Amino acid sequence: MELKVFISDNCPSCPAAKELAMRYPFSKLYRLEESEGLAEAAYHNVLCTPSFLLVDENDHILKAWRCHIPKPREIEHFAA
């Protein structure tokens, strides 16, 4: 399981999203200013930041929070 977190430099909520992502050892940050981040965002149809995607080992989305920061308990509920 992986928590994919999409952020961008001009997003006012993204510093808080990055801070939340760092709480979880199974998270990975994707910056939309980088080619890897942009490609991953296109693959998962991420159109806004911050966005959080919880994916399984086959990269299927289990839960998505698009355009906002979820509460930690929401992440923990679906990651359990």
Order of alpha helices (4+ residues) and beta strands (2+ residues): beta-alpha-beta-alpha-beta-beta-alpha
